[in-house]
Amino acid sequence: MRKISDDIKNNTYEKIYLLYGTEEYLKKQYKDKLKKAICGDDTMNFSYYEGKDCNAKEIIGIAETLPFFADRRLVIMEHSGFFKSANEDINEYIENVPETTCLVFVENEIDKRSKLFKKVKDIGYVSEMGEQNQATLERWIEGILKENGKRISKPDAELFLKNVGTDMENISRELEKVICYCLDKEVIEAQDIDKVCSVQISSRIFDMIDAMAGKDRKRALALYYDLIAMKEPPMRILFMLARQFNIMLQVCELSEQGVDNGTIASKAAVQPFIVGKILRQLKGGFSRKVLIKALKDCVNIENDIKNGRMDEKAGVEMILIKYS
């Protein structure tokens, strides 16, 4: 990603860029940066295509057209599918893009084995923009807060991430809310985060399991009823509980093998600070044996609900009561 910033700064661009991955915020940010730097408000030399129905021949025709009173022509293609389903026209053309044209592909998923990916990697620039790690997100949050004359402690930054999740678009929205709420304060604290930030369902599920690990049945059920009041379907809550039990089982097994927390976080696809919290939950009564039983109970209750043998709201309550 730094290369794109350097290219913009130096006004020296690759003929082809591929931005791909799950982090929509980053893809949009760098796509917009390239557009602003290369053509700004110039609509004569900018073309945009979206979706799997992108016309390859039309794109090639536009790319071959000399820019009108400008140094470059910019063509952006989003979700074209060219990197998953081969398009021979694009595959053959990609090596012949003129110096006066810049092609930018923005994709969610790509096949790294495809000819197109390999060619773009060789002759252009490829940037994977996936979920950022905890340290990167914390630095980003601290940077935004600093620009607004605010500070936050590391524990409270962790609480913020736990509540709002790791999606950068959502983080940006929630930061704006808490900054506005704390106009007269320099330091953002836990109570400010709890007061104004929207808690993601995954965080509430985590708190629910935390309550179960602490044998606090009343709190576990209260958190469940809060989700119901927020119109969360019981079946979705059951799915999220089962998903969290599965993550906990992975952490449990890796921990028993002596794997360090950083590697556990990578293998279980969670943030490192979450691993520490899960390990505490495991000590609260969620042994490997208990987790396997909990997962089986979730599957059995799901089957009973789908076959009309059990009310869905009561089914989730049974899990919460049994394991708290």
SERO-4910 file (N, C-alpha, C, O; in steps of 0.05 Angstrom, whole numbers):
BEGIN
 pado doro    nc1    nc2    nc3   cac1   cac2   cac3    cc1    cc2    cc3    oc1    oc2    oc3
  Met    A     16    -24      0      0      0      0     17     25      0     10     46    -12
  Arg    A     40     23     13     58     46     14     67     54    -14     71     77    -20
  Lys    A     70     34    -31     79     39    -59     60     57    -73     68     75    -88
  Ile    A     34     52    -69     14     69    -82     17     98    -73     15    117    -90
  Ser    A     21    102    -47     24    129    -37     49    142    -49     50    165    -55
  Asp    A     71    126    -51     96    136    -63     92    143    -92    102    163   -102
  Asp    A     77    126   -107     72    132   -135     57    158   -139     63    174   -156
  Ile    A     37    162   -121     22    187   -122     40    211   -116     38    232   -129
  Lys    A     56    208    -96     74    230    -88     94    237   -110     99    260   -115
  Asn    A    104    216   -123    125    221   -144    113    225   -172    127    230   -191
  Asn    A     86    221   -174     73    224   -200     84    204   -220     87    211   -244
  Thr    A     90    180   -211    100    159   -229     83    134   -223     83    123   -202
  Tyr    A     67    126   -243     47    106   -239     53     80   -255     64     81   -277
  Glu    A     44     58   -243     44     32   -258     22     33   -279      3     49   -276
  Lys    A     24     17   -299      3     16   -319    -21      0   -308    -44      4   -317
  Ile    A    -16    -18   -289    -38    -34   -278    -35    -37   -248    -13    -42   -237
  Tyr    A    -58    -34   -234    -59    -38   -205    -81    -59   -200   -103    -58   -212
  Leu    A    -76    -77   -181    -97    -95   -172    -99    -92   -142    -80    -97   -127
  Leu    A   -123    -83   -133   -129    -80   -104   -149   -101    -97   -171   -101   -108
  Tyr    A   -142   -120    -80   -161   -141    -73   -161   -148    -44   -142   -141    -30
  Gly    A   -182   -161    -34   -183   -169     -6   -210   -162      6   -228   -153     -7
  Thr    A   -212   -167     32   -237   -164     47   -241   -137     59   -264   -130     67
  Glu    A   -221   -121     61   -223    -95     75   -232    -73     55   -216    -61     41
  Glu    A   -259    -69     54   -271    -51     35   -261    -22     39   -257     -7     19
  Tyr    A   -257    -14     63   -249     13     70   -222     20     56   -219     41     43
  Leu    A   -203      1     58   -176      6     46   -178      6     15   -165     23      2
  Lys    A   -193    -12      4   -196    -13    -25   -208     13    -36   -198     24    -55
  Lys    A   -229     22    -23   -241     47    -31   -222     71    -28   -220     88    -45
  Gln    A   -208     71     -5   -190     93      1   -168     96    -21   -163    118    -31
  Tyr    A   -156     73    -28   -134     75    -47   -144     77    -76   -130     89    -92
  Lys    A   -167     67    -81   -180     71   -108   -185    101   -112   -179    112   -133
  Asp    A   -197    113    -91   -203    142    -93   -178    159    -94   -178    180   -108
  Lys    A   -157    151    -80   -132    166    -81   -120    166   -109   -111    186   -119
  Leu    A   -121    142   -122   -110    140   -149   -127    157   -168   -116    171   -186
  Lys    A   -153    156   -165   -171    171   -183   -166    201   -180   -163    216   -200
  Lys    A   -164    210   -155   -160    239   -150   -133    248   -161   -131    269   -173
  Ala    A   -112    231   -157    -85    239   -166    -82    238   -196    -69    256   -208
  Ile    A    -94    218   -209    -90    215   -238   -108    233   -255    -99    245   -274
  Cys    A   -133    234   -247   -151    250   -265   -169    270   -250   -183    286   -262
  Gly    A   -169    269   -223   -185    289   -208   -214    290   -217   -228    270   -217
  Asp    A   -223    314   -225   -251    317   -235   -254    314   -265   -275    319   -276
  Asp    A   -232    306   -278   -232    303   -307   -248    278   -315   -239    256   -312
  Thr    A   -272    282   -325   -289    259   -333   -283    250   -362   -290    227   -369
  Met    A   -269    266   -377   -263    259   -405   -244    235   -406   -245    219   -424
  Asn    A   -226    234   -386   -205    213   -387   -208    192   -365   -189    179   -357
  Phe    A   -233    190   -355   -239    170   -334   -262    152   -343   -283    162   -352
  Ser    A   -258    126   -339   -280    107   -345   -282     87   -322   -262     79   -310
  Tyr    A   -307     80   -316   -312     62   -293   -331     39   -302   -351     44   -315
  Tyr    A   -323     15   -294   -339     -9   -301   -342    -25   -275   -324    -27   -258
  Glu    A   -366    -37   -272   -371    -53   -248   -387    -78   -255   -406    -77   -271
  Gly    A   -381   -100   -241   -396   -124   -244   -384   -144   -264   -366   -137   -280
  Lys    A   -395   -168   -263   -384   -190   -280   -392   -187   -309   -383   -203   -326
  Asp    A   -409   -167   -315   -416   -163   -343   -399   -142   -357   -406   -132   -378
  Cys    A   -376   -136   -344   -358   -116   -357   -350   -126   -385   -342   -149   -389
  Asn    A   -353   -108   -404   -347   -115   -432   -317   -111   -438   -307    -89   -439
  Ala    A   -304   -134   -440   -275   -134   -444   -266   -118   -469   -247   -102   -467
  Lys    A   -280   -122   -491   -273   -109   -516   -276    -78   -513   -260    -63   -523
  Glu    A   -298    -70   -500   -302    -42   -496   -281    -30   -478   -271     -7   -483
  Ile    A   -273    -44   -457   -252    -35   -439   -226    -31   -454   -212    -12   -451
  Ile    A   -219    -51   -471   -195    -50   -486   -195    -26   -506   -175    -12   -509
  Gly    A   -218    -21   -518   -221      1   -536   -217     28   -522   -203     46   -532
  Ile    A   -228     31   -498   -224     55   -482   -194     58   -474   -183     79   -476
  Ala    A   -182     35   -465   -154     36   -456   -135     44   -479   -114     56   -474
  Glu    A   -143     37   -503   -126     44   -527   -129     73   -536   -113     82   -553
  Thr    A   -149     86   -526   -154    114   -534   -135    133   -520   -132    132   -496
  Leu    A   -122    150   -535   -104    170   -523   -119    189   -505   -142    196   -511
  Pro    A   -107    197   -483   -120    216   -465   -124    243   -478   -107    251   -495
  Phe    A   -145    257   -471   -152    282   -483   -141    305   -466   -151    311   -445
  Phe    A   -120    318   -476   -107    340   -462    -99    333   -433   -103    348   -415
  Ala    A    -88    309   -430    -79    300   -404    -57    279   -407    -52    269   -430
  Asp    A    -42    273   -386    -20    254   -388    -30    225   -389    -18    209   -402
  Arg    A    -52    220   -375    -61    192   -372    -91    190   -374   -106    208   -368
  Arg    A   -100    166   -383   -128    158   -382   -130    137   -359   -113    119   -358
  Leu    A   -151    139   -343   -155    120   -321   -180    103   -325   -201    114   -331
  Val    A   -176     77   -322   -199     59   -325   -200     42   -299   -181     27   -293
  Ile    A   -222     44   -285   -226     29   -260   -247      7   -265   -269     13   -276
  Met    A   -241    -17   -257   -259    -40   -259   -263    -53   -232   -244    -62   -220
  Glu    A   -288    -54   -222   -293    -66   -196   -310    -92   -199   -329    -93   -215
  His    A   -302   -112   -184   -316   -138   -184   -321   -149   -212   -343   -159   -218
  Ser    A   -301   -147   -228   -303   -157   -256   -304   -187   -258   -315   -198   -276
  Gly    A   -291   -200   -239   -289   -229   -240   -268   -239   -259   -265   -264   -263
  Phe    A   -252   -221   -271   -232   -229   -290   -210   -246   -278   -196   -261   -291
  Phe    A   -207   -243   -251   -185   -258   -238   -195   -285   -226   -180   -299   -213
  Lys    A   -220   -292   -232   -231   -318   -225   -240   -333   -249   -235   -357   -251
  Ser    A   -253   -319   -267   -262   -332   -292   -246   -320   -315   -248   -296   -321
  Ala    A   -230   -335   -328   -212   -325   -348   -226   -311   -371   -246   -321   -381
  Asn    A   -215   -288   -379   -225   -274   -402   -201   -271   -421   -182   -256   -416
  Glu    A   -202   -286   -443   -179   -287   -461   -172   -260   -473   -148   -253   -477
  Asp    A   -192   -243   -479   -186   -217   -490   -169   -200   -471   -150   -188   -479
  Ile    A   -177   -200   -445   -162   -185   -425   -135   -198   -420   -115   -184   -418
  Asn    A   -134   -224   -419   -109   -239   -415    -88   -232   -436    -65   -227   -430
  Glu    A    -97   -231   -461    -79   -225   -483    -71   -195   -484    -49   -189   -492
  Tyr    A    -90   -178   -476    -85   -149   -478    -67   -138   -456    -52   -119   -460
  Ile    A    -68   -150   -432    -57   -138   -408    -27   -131   -411    -18   -112   -398
  Glu    A    -13   -146   -428     16   -140   -431     21   -117   -451     43   -108   -454
  Asn    A     -1   -107   -464      2    -87   -484    -11    -60   -477    -16    -44   -495
  Val    A    -16    -56   -451    -29    -31   -443    -10     -8   -448     14     -9   -441
  Pro    A    -19     13   -462     -1     36   -468      7     51   -444     -6     51   -423
  Glu    A     29     65   -446     40     81   -424     21    103   -415     22    113   -393
  Thr    A      3    111   -433    -15    133   -427    -41    124   -413    -59    140   -408
  Thr    A    -43     98   -407    -67     87   -394    -59     74   -367    -39     60   -365
  Cys    A    -77     78   -348    -73     65   -322    -99     49   -316   -121     60   -315
  Leu    A    -96     22   -313   -118      5   -307   -118     -2   -277    -97    -10   -267
  Val    A   -140      1   -264   -142     -6   -236   -165    -27   -232   -188    -21   -238
  Phe    A   -157    -51   -223   -176    -72   -217   -181    -72   -187   -162    -71   -171
  Val    A   -207    -73   -179   -214    -75   -151   -231   -100   -147   -253   -101   -158
  Glu    A   -221   -119   -133   -235   -145   -130   -237   -154   -101   -220   -147    -85
  Asn    A   -258   -170    -96   -260   -183    -69   -243   -208    -69   -227   -213    -51
  Glu    A   -248   -226    -88   -234   -251    -89   -219   -254   -116   -229   -246   -137
  Ile    A   -196   -267   -114   -181   -272   -139   -169   -300   -137   -167   -312   -116
  Asp    A   -161   -311   -160   -148   -336   -161   -118   -331   -168   -112   -323   -190
  Lys    A   -101   -336   -148    -73   -329   -152    -60   -348   -172    -37   -343   -181
  Arg    A    -74   -369   -180    -63   -387   -200    -70   -378   -228    -59   -389   -248
  Ser    A    -87   -358   -231    -96   -349   -257    -74   -336   -273    -56   -324   -261
  Lys    A    -75   -338   -299    -55   -325   -317    -56   -295   -313    -35   -282   -313
  Leu    A    -80   -284   -310    -82   -255   -307    -68   -244   -282    -54   -224   -283
  Phe    A    -73   -258   -260    -60   -250   -235    -30   -250   -238    -16   -231   -230
  Lys    A    -19   -272   -249     10   -275   -252     21   -253   -270     43   -242   -264
  Lys    A      7   -246   -291     16   -225   -309     16   -198   -296     35   -182   -298
  Val    A     -6   -192   -282     -8   -166   -268     13   -164   -247     25   -142   -243
  Lys    A     18   -185   -233     39   -185   -212     67   -180   -224     83   -166   -211
  Asp    A     71   -190   -248     97   -186   -262    101   -158   -273    122   -146   -271
  Ile    A     79   -147   -285     82   -121   -299     69    -98   -285     73    -75   -294
  Gly    A     54   -102   -264     41    -81   -250     46    -82   -220     67    -91   -212
  Tyr    A     26    -74   -205     28    -74   -176      3    -87   -164    -19    -80   -170
  Val    A      7   -107   -146    -15   -121   -133    -14   -115   -103      7   -117    -91
  Ser    A    -37   -108    -92    -38   -102    -63    -62   -117    -51    -85   -112    -58
  Glu    A    -56   -134    -32    -77   -148    -17    -85   -131      7    -69   -123     23
  Met    A   -111   -125      8   -122   -108     29   -142   -123     45   -166   -121     42
  Gly    A   -131   -139     64   -148   -155     81   -151   -143    109   -143   -120    113
  Glu    A   -163   -158    127   -167   -148    154   -140   -142    167   -122   -158    165
  Gln    A   -139   -119    179   -114   -110    192   -111   -121    220   -130   -126    234
  Asn    A    -86   -125    228    -81   -136    254    -86   -115    276    -89    -92    270
  Gln    A    -86   -125    301    -92   -108    323    -74    -84    326    -83    -61    330
  Ala    A    -48    -89    323    -28    -67    326    -32    -45    305    -31    -21    311
  Thr    A    -38    -54    280    -42    -34    259    -67    -18    264    -68      6    260
  Leu    A    -89    -31    273   -114    -17    278   -111      2    301   -122     24    301
  Glu    A    -96     -6    322    -92     12    345    -76     36    336    -82     59    345
  Arg    A    -55     33    320    -40     56    310    -57     74    293    -56     99    295
  Trp    A    -74     62    277    -93     78    260   -112     94    277   -117    118    272
  Ile    A   -123     81    297   -142     95    316   -128    117    330   -139    139    332
  Glu    A   -104    112    340    -88    133    354    -82    156    336    -83    179    345
  Gly    A    -76    150    311    -71    172    291    -95    190    287    -92    214    286
  Ile    A   -118    177    283   -143    193    279   -149    210    303   -156    233    301
  Leu    A   -146    198    327   -152    213    352   -132    236    355   -140    257    364
  Lys    A   -107    231    349    -87    252    352    -93    276    334    -90    299    342
  Glu    A   -102    270    309   -110    291    291   -133    308    302   -136    332    295
  Asn    A   -148    296    320   -171    310    332   -166    319    361   -184    326    375
  Gly    A   -140    318    368   -132    328    395   -141    309    417   -146    318    440
  Lys    A   -143    283    412   -152    264    432   -131    242    436   -114    238    420
  Arg    A   -134    228    459   -117    206    466   -134    183    477   -157    187    485
  Ile    A   -123    159    476   -137    136    488   -116    116    498    -94    113    486
  Ser    A   -121    103    521   -103     84    532   -104     58    517   -124     53    503
  Lys    A    -84     41    519    -84     16    505   -108     -2    514   -121    -13    496
  Pro    A   -113     -5    540   -136    -22    548   -163    -12    536   -180    -27    529
  Asp    A   -166     15    536   -191     26    525   -192     23    494   -214     21    483
  Ala    A   -169     24    481   -168     19    452   -176    -10    447   -190    -15    427
  Glu    A   -167    -28    464   -175    -56    461   -205    -60    465   -218    -75    451
  Leu    A   -216    -46    485   -244    -47    490   -260    -36    467   -280    -48    459
  Phe    A   -250    -14    455   -263     -2    431   -264    -23    409   -285    -26    396
  Leu    A   -242    -36    403   -240    -56    381   -258    -80    388   -271    -90    370
  Lys    A   -259    -88    413   -275   -111    421   -305   -104    415   -320   -121    406
  Asn    A   -313    -79    421   -341    -72    418   -349    -67    390   -371    -76    381
  Val    A   -332    -54    374   -341    -45    347   -331    -64    325   -340    -62    302
  Gly    A   -312    -82    332   -302   -101    311   -278    -89    297   -268    -68    303
  Thr    A   -269   -104    276   -244    -96    262   -249    -85    234   -230    -79    220
  Asp    A   -275    -82    226   -281    -70    200   -274    -40    201   -285    -26    218
  Met    A   -256    -32    183   -246     -4    185   -267     17    179   -266     39    190
  Glu    A   -286     10    162   -308     29    156   -324     34    182   -332     56    188
  Asn    A   -331     12    196   -346     14    221   -330     29    242   -340     45    257
  Ile    A   -304     22    244   -286     36    263   -287     66    258   -289     82    277
  Ser    A   -285     74    233   -285    102    226   -310    116    235   -309    138    246
  Arg    A   -333    103    231   -359    114    239   -361    117    269   -369    137    280
  Glu    A   -352     96    283   -354     96    312   -335    116    325   -341    128    345
  Leu    A   -311    119    313   -292    139    323   -304    167    320   -301    184    338
  Glu    A   -317    172    298   -329    198    294   -350    204    315   -352    227    325
  Lys    A   -365    183    322   -386    187    343   -373    193    370   -382    211    384
  Val    A   -352    178    377   -340    182    404   -324    208    405   -323    220    426
  Ile    A   -313    217    383   -299    242    382   -318    266    386   -313    284    401
  Cys    A   -341    264    373   -362    285    376   -373    285    405   -378    306    416
  Tyr    A   -375    261    416   -386    259    444   -366    271    464   -374    282    484
  Cys    A   -340    269    458   -319    278    476   -306    304    467   -282    308    470
  Leu    A   -322    322    457   -312    348    447   -296    363    468   -276    375    462
  Asp    A   -305    362    493   -292    377    515   -272    360    531   -262    369    551
  Lys    A   -266    336    521   -247    319    535   -223    313    517   -225    311    493
  Glu    A   -200    310    529   -176    303    514   -172    273    513   -163    262    493
  Val    A   -179    259    535   -175    230    537   -202    215    535   -221    221    549
  Ile    A   -203    197    516   -227    180    512   -225    156    531   -205    142    530
  Glu    A   -246    152    546   -245    131    567   -267    110    561   -284    113    544
  Ala    A   -265     88    577   -283     65    574   -312     73    575   -329     64    559
  Gln    A   -319     91    594   -347     99    598   -358    114    573   -381    113    566
  Asp    A   -340    129    559   -348    143    535   -354    123    513   -374    126    498
  Ile    A   -337    102    511   -341     81    490   -367     66    496   -383     62    477
  Asp    A   -372     59    521   -396     45    528   -421     62    523   -443     51    517
  Lys    A   -418     88    526   -441    106    524   -450    110    495   -474    110    490
  Val    A   -432    112    476   -440    120    449   -434    100    426   -446    102    405
  Cys    A   -417     81    431   -409     62    409   -429     39    407   -438     28    427
  Ser    A   -436     33    382   -454     10    377   -438    -16    379   -418    -20    366
  Val    A   -448    -33    397   -434    -58    402   -442    -79    381   -466    -83    377
  Gln    A   -423    -91    368   -428   -111    348   -439   -137    361   -433   -142    384
  Ile    A   -455   -152    346   -467   -176    358   -445   -195    367   -448   -209    387
  Ser    A   -422   -196    352   -401   -215    359   -390   -208    387   -382   -226    402
  Ser    A   -389   -182    394   -380   -173    420   -399   -182    442   -391   -190    463
  Arg    A   -425   -179    436   -446   -187    455   -445   -217    460   -449   -227    482
  Ile    A   -441   -232    439   -438   -261    441   -415   -268    459   -416   -286    476
  Phe    A   -392   -254    455   -368   -258    471   -375   -253    500   -367   -268    518
  Asp    A   -389   -231    506   -396   -224    533   -415   -245    545   -413   -251    569
  Met    A   -432   -256    528   -451   -277    537   -435   -302    547   -442   -313    568
  Ile    A   -416   -309    531   -399   -333    538   -382   -326    562   -377   -344    579
  Asp    A   -373   -301    565   -358   -292    588   -375   -296    613   -365   -305    634
  Ala    A   -401   -289    611   -419   -292    634   -423   -322    640   -424   -329    664
  Met    A   -425   -339    620   -428   -367    624   -404   -379    638   -406   -395    656
  Ala    A   -380   -370    629   -355   -379    641   -353   -371    670   -342   -386    687
  Gly    A   -365   -348    677   -365   -339    705   -389   -349    720   -394   -341    743
  Lys    A   -405   -367    708   -428   -379    721   -449   -357    729   -463   -360    749
  Asp    A   -450   -336    713   -469   -315    718   -492   -318    698   -494   -304    678
  Arg    A   -511   -336    706   -533   -343    689   -551   -318    684   -561   -314    661
  Lys    A   -555   -302    704   -573   -279    702   -562   -259    681   -578   -249    665
  Arg    A   -536   -254    681   -524   -236    661   -525   -248    633   -531   -234    614
  Ala    A   -520   -274    631   -520   -287    605   -548   -284    592   -550   -278    568
  Leu    A   -568   -289    608   -596   -287    598   -603   -258    592   -617   -253    572
  Ala    A   -594   -240    609   -600   -211    604   -588   -202    577   -601   -187    562
  Leu    A   -563   -211    572   -551   -204    546   -566   -216    523   -569   -203    502
  Tyr    A   -576   -240    527   -592   -253    506   -617   -238    500   -625   -233    477
  Tyr    A   -631   -230    522   -657   -216    519   -652   -188    506   -669   -178    492
  Asp    A   -628   -176    512   -622   -151    499   -620   -154    468   -630   -138    453
  Leu    A   -607   -176    460   -605   -182    431   -632   -187    418   -638   -178    396
  Ile    A   -649   -201    433   -677   -206    423   -691   -179    420   -706   -175    400
  Ala    A   -688   -161    440   -701   -135    439   -691   -119    415   -705   -101    405
  Met    A   -666   -124    407   -654   -111    384   -662   -124    357   -651   -118    336
  Lys    A   -680   -143    359   -691   -157    335   -671   -177    323   -673   -183    299
  Glu    A   -652   -186    338   -633   -207    328   -648   -234    329   -658   -241    350
  Pro    A   -649   -248    307   -663   -274    306   -649   -295    324   -624   -296    323
  Pro    A   -664   -310    340   -651   -330    357   -634   -350    342   -613   -358    353
  Met    A   -641   -357    318   -625   -376    302   -598   -364    295   -578   -378    294
  Arg    A   -597   -338    290   -571   -325    285   -554   -325    310   -530   -329    309
  Ile    A   -567   -320    333   -553   -320    358   -542   -348    364   -519   -351    374
  Leu    A   -558   -368    358   -549   -396    362   -525   -402    344   -505   -414    353
  Phe    A   -526   -393    319   -504   -397    301   -478   -383    311   -457   -394    310
  Met    A   -481   -358    321   -458   -343    331   -447   -356    356   -422   -356    360
  Leu    A   -464   -367    373   -454   -382    397   -438   -406    389   -416   -411    399
  Ala    A   -449   -422    370   -435   -445    360   -408   -438    347   -388   -451    351
  Arg    A   -408   -416    332   -383   -406    320   -362   -399    341   -339   -406    338
  Gln    A   -371   -386    362   -352   -378    383   -342   -403    399   -319   -404    406
  Phe    A   -360   -422    403   -352   -447    416   -330   -461    399   -311   -472    410
  Asn    A   -334   -460    373   -314   -472    355   -287   -458    356   -266   -471    356
  Ile    A   -288   -432    357   -263   -416    359   -249   -423    386   -225   -426    387
  Met    A   -265   -425    407   -254   -431    433   -241   -459    433   -220   -463    446
  Leu    A   -254   -478    419   -243   -505    417   -216   -504    403   -197   -518    411
  Gln    A   -214   -488    381   -189   -486    367   -167   -474    385   -144   -484    386
  Val    A   -174   -453    400   -155   -441    418   -146   -460    440   -123   -462    447
  Cys    A   -166   -476    451   -160   -495    471   -140   -516    461   -121   -522    475
  Glu    A   -145   -527    438   -128   -548    427   -100   -538    421    -80   -551    426
  Leu    A    -98   -514    410    -72   -502    403    -57   -495    429    -32   -499    430
  Ser    A    -71   -486    449    -58   -479    474    -47   -504    488    -25   -504    499
  Glu    A    -62   -526    486    -53   -552    498    -28   -562    484    -13   -577    495
  Gln    A    -25   -554    458     -1   -562    443     23   -544    449     45   -549    438
  Gly    A     19   -524    465     41   -506    472     46   -484    452     67   -471    452
  Val    A     26   -479    435     29   -458    414     27   -430    428     10   -426    445
  Asp    A     43   -411    419     42   -384    431     17   -369    422      5   -376    401
  Asn    A     10   -348    437    -15   -334    432    -16   -321    404    -37   -320    392
  Gly    A      7   -311    394      7   -298    368      0   -318    346    -15   -311    328
  Thr    A     11   -342    348      6   -362    328    -23   -372    330    -36   -378    310
  Ile    A    -33   -375    355    -60   -383    360    -79   -363    347    -98   -370    333
  Ala    A    -73   -337    350    -90   -316    339    -91   -318    308   -113   -316    296
  Ser    A    -68   -324    296    -67   -327    267    -83   -351    257    -98   -349    238
  Lys    A    -79   -374    271    -93   -398    262   -123   -398    268   -138   -409    252
  Ala    A   -131   -385    290   -159   -383    296   -173   -359    284   -197   -356    287
  Ala    A   -158   -342    270   -168   -318    256   -182   -299    276   -204   -290    271
  Val    A   -169   -294    298   -179   -274    318   -156   -255    325   -133   -261    320
  Gln    A   -163   -233    337   -142   -214    346   -128   -225    370   -140   -239    387
  Pro    A   -101   -219    373    -86   -230    396    -98   -225    423    -97   -242    440
  Phe    A   -109   -201    428   -119   -195    454   -144   -212    460   -151   -216    483
  Ile    A   -158   -221    439   -181   -238    443   -172   -266    453   -186   -279    469
  Val    A   -149   -275    444   -138   -301    452   -135   -302    483   -143   -321    495
  Gly    A   -124   -280    494   -120   -279    523   -147   -281    537   -149   -294    558
  Lys    A   -167   -268    527   -194   -269    539   -206   -297    537   -219   -306    556
  Ile    A   -202   -310    514   -213   -337    511   -199   -356    530   -212   -374    541
  Leu    A   -173   -353    533   -159   -371    552   -169   -368    580   -171   -388    595
  Arg    A   -177   -344    587   -190   -340    614   -217   -353    615   -224   -364    636
  Gln    A   -232   -352    593   -258   -366    592   -255   -396    595   -271   -409    608
  Leu    A   -234   -406    583   -229   -435    584   -224   -444    613   -232   -465    621
  Lys    A   -210   -427    628   -205   -433    656   -230   -431    673   -231   -442    695
  Gly    A   -250   -417    662   -275   -414    677   -294   -438    674   -317   -436    683
  Gly    A   -285   -459    662   -302   -483    661   -306   -494    633   -319   -515    630
  Phe    A   -297   -480    612   -300   -490    585   -276   -507    576   -259   -498    562
  Ser    A   -276   -531    586   -255   -550    578   -260   -560    550   -281   -554    538
  Arg    A   -241   -574    539   -244   -585    512   -268   -603    511   -284   -602    491
  Lys    A   -272   -620    531   -295   -638    532   -321   -623    533   -340   -630    519
  Val    A   -322   -601    549   -347   -585    551   -353   -571    525   -376   -570    517
  Leu    A   -333   -561    511   -337   -547    486   -348   -565    464   -365   -558    449
  Ile    A   -337   -590    463   -347   -609    443   -376   -616    449   -392   -618    430
  Lys    A   -383   -619    475   -411   -624    482   -429   -600    475   -451   -604    466
  Ala    A   -419   -576    480   -434   -552    474   -440   -550    444   -462   -542    435
  Leu    A   -420   -556    427   -423   -555    398   -444   -576    389   -461   -570    372
  Lys    A   -443   -600    401   -463   -620    394   -491   -612    402   -510   -616    388
  Asp    A   -493   -599    426   -519   -589    435   -530   -568    416   -554   -567    410
  Cys    A   -513   -550    406   -521   -529    388   -532   -542    362   -553   -533    352
  Val    A   -519   -562    352   -528   -576    327   -554   -590    332   -572   -588    316
  Asn    A   -557   -604    355   -582   -618    361   -605   -599    365   -628   -604    355
  Ile    A   -600   -577    378   -622   -557    382   -630   -544    356   -653   -539    351
  Glu    A   -610   -539    339   -616   -528    312   -634   -547    297   -654   -538    284
  Asn    A   -628   -572    297   -645   -593    284   -673   -594    295   -692   -595    280
  Asp    A   -675   -592    322   -701   -593    335   -718   -568    327   -742   -571    323
  Ile    A   -705   -545    326   -719   -521    318   -729   -523    289   -752   -516    283
  Lys    A   -711   -531    271   -718   -533    243   -740   -554    237   -755   -551    218
  Asn    A   -741   -574    254   -762   -595    251   -787   -590    268   -804   -607    270
  Gly    A   -788   -566    280   -812   -559    295   -816   -572    322   -837   -571    333
  Arg    A   -794   -584    332   -797   -597    358   -790   -579    382   -793   -586    405
  Met    A   -780   -555    375   -773   -536    397   -776   -508    387   -771   -501    364
  Asp    A   -784   -490    406   -785   -462    401   -757   -450    399   -740   -456    416
  Glu    A   -751   -433    379   -724   -424    375   -714   -407    398   -691   -409    406
  Lys    A   -731   -390    409   -723   -373    432   -715   -390    456   -696   -385    470
  Ala    A   -732   -411    461   -727   -428    484   -702   -446    479   -688   -452    498
  Gly    A   -697   -453    454   -674   -469    448   -648   -456    456   -630   -468    467
  Val    A   -645   -430    450   -621   -415    457   -619   -412    487   -598   -414    499
  Glu    A   -643   -408    500   -643   -405    529   -632   -431    543   -618   -429    563
  Met    A   -639   -454    531   -629   -479    542   -599   -481    542   -587   -490    562
  Ile    A   -586   -472    521   -557   -471    519   -545   -453    540   -527   -461    555
  Leu    A   -557   -429    543   -546   -410    562   -549   -420    591   -531   -417    607
  Ile    A   -572   -431    597   -577   -442    624   -559   -465    630   -547   -467    652
  Lys    A   -557   -484    611   -541   -508    616   -511   -502    621   -499   -514    638
  Tyr    A   -500   -483    606   -471   -478    607   -464   -454    625   -441   -444    625
  Ser    A   -484   -444    640   -477   -423    660   -486   -432    688   -482   -417    707
***
